[in-house]
């Protein structure tokens, strides 16, 4: 079985869940919004066995490289491992030698908001690296009525990273570039 990795902490009151539009039709609830860069983001809340957690999620960013000044559109997506909902707040951090990704916020009846940041190294030449970052960005989202969360539409050159957590504990990181 394939699971997408994102180390995520999400909190959410069960009272708020019941009052949210489209609350958990089929065990999940889709959310869509934008970041302070005006780019789209989405996620799905899943309810299973009395626990609420984030399922699939995706962010689109404009990333700036600090040495070269290069700017590009970057998409990062994932889902799981399950992180329980507690008191309306969540926090996710992924840190390894390839990237730093931090997503936090709060969710209420029908609305959610918080901050997100992505930092990663990029090669300037064969022997020199630079830091590329989104900077800390605000995000906001609203619960959607029914249906599944649509994939974010590509606009221009994009780098997409998908993190997959396998049952044996290994992780696969897939990088896809489009429009270059």
C-alpha positions, 0 to 999 in steps of 0.5 A: 500500500502506498502512503504519501508522507508529511509529518503533520500535527493537526488539531480540531474540535469535534464540535467544529467538525459537526458545524462545518459545511460538507462535514465528512461526507464519506469520511473526509472533508476537502478544503481549498485556499490560497497563500499570501503569494496568491497561489493555491493550496488544498488539503483533506481532513479525514475522520476514521475511528474517532480520529481526525487527521490530514489526508492529501495536501498540496501547496503551490509556491513561488520560490526565490533562490538567495544567491542567483536570484532565480525564481520558480514555481514549486509544488509540494504535496503529500499526505499522512502519516496520520496526525490526530486533531487536538484543540483546533490547532495543527503543526507539520514539519519535514526536515531532512538533508533535502528540505525544510517544510513547516506548516501550521495553523488552526481550523474552525467551523468552515475556515482555516488559517496559518503559516507555511514555509519551504526551504531547500538547497539548489545547485548554482554550479557543479560544486556550489549550492544555494538556499531557495525559499518561499519565506514564511507565508500566510495561508487561508482555506475554506471547507468545500461542499462535497466532492473530492479535492481537485489537483492544483492546475499547473500554471507555467514552469513547475517543480513538483515534489511528492513524498511517499512513505512505504509500509517498510518504513522507507521514503521515496521523494519524486521530483517532476519538472514541467514546462521548462 
